């Protein structure tokens, strides 16, 4: 069904009848073309739900599907897990669009969406950890889980300090696509030879872990450099006592440290 929809969409674009879907958020890896295709594909569902269903309900349903994905993986039902995770990822896109279309974007909703995404990933990776707990590939799952959390935490911490932090190779959308693709390949190959299931899933988790760690470290370094740059730029002038000379400007951080020392 998805493949057929993509063929139709490509045909429309090739004939100059590209569907108009309005402003679409996208990432660097997939680009605007695939983002517009996804929005176009879920357009009928979006129009049916707008004004009728709260975005928070969609967010909650996405978490439930992630939990169901983890259970399906733990039970070895890999094809079902792929569809559940793909649907959960689609709902993760849909809740934000519904919030924007209905003017219900709020800090509380943003908090719910962000925290729900982390719980959803925790449920999914827990399922893979259970499935692979008797093999050394368990450590790859733990690496993927930890690195994925650090990608989100680094962004949240940077934004809490006033730095807009987006981008990177392995964001949530990329992780969902990678895990779905790896699980689908494992299910397909494993139907002929079950011995290949664990290695394929393990490699998928390892790639997810390495790429997520690289993304987290990159964000960490970018945020650190930006904070240091701002510290060097924002300075204060301390007037000299008993002379007409002014000392060299000092960073705000140094002055704050001196004030803390005096107060102690």
Secondary structure, 3 states (H helix, E strand, C coil): CHHHHHHHHHHHHHCCCCCCCCCCCCCCCCHHHHHHHHHHHCHHHHHHHCCCCCHHHHHHHHHHHHHHHHHHHHCCCHHHHHHHHHHHHHHHHHHHHHHHHCCCCCHHHHHHHHHHHHHHHHHHHHHHHHHCCCCCCHHHHHHHHHHHHHHHHHHHHHHHCCCCCCCCCCCHHHHHHHHHHHHHHHHHHHCCCCHHHHHHHHHHHHHHHHHHHHHHHHHHHHHHHHHHHHHHHCEECCECCCCCCECCCEEHHHHHHHHHHHHC
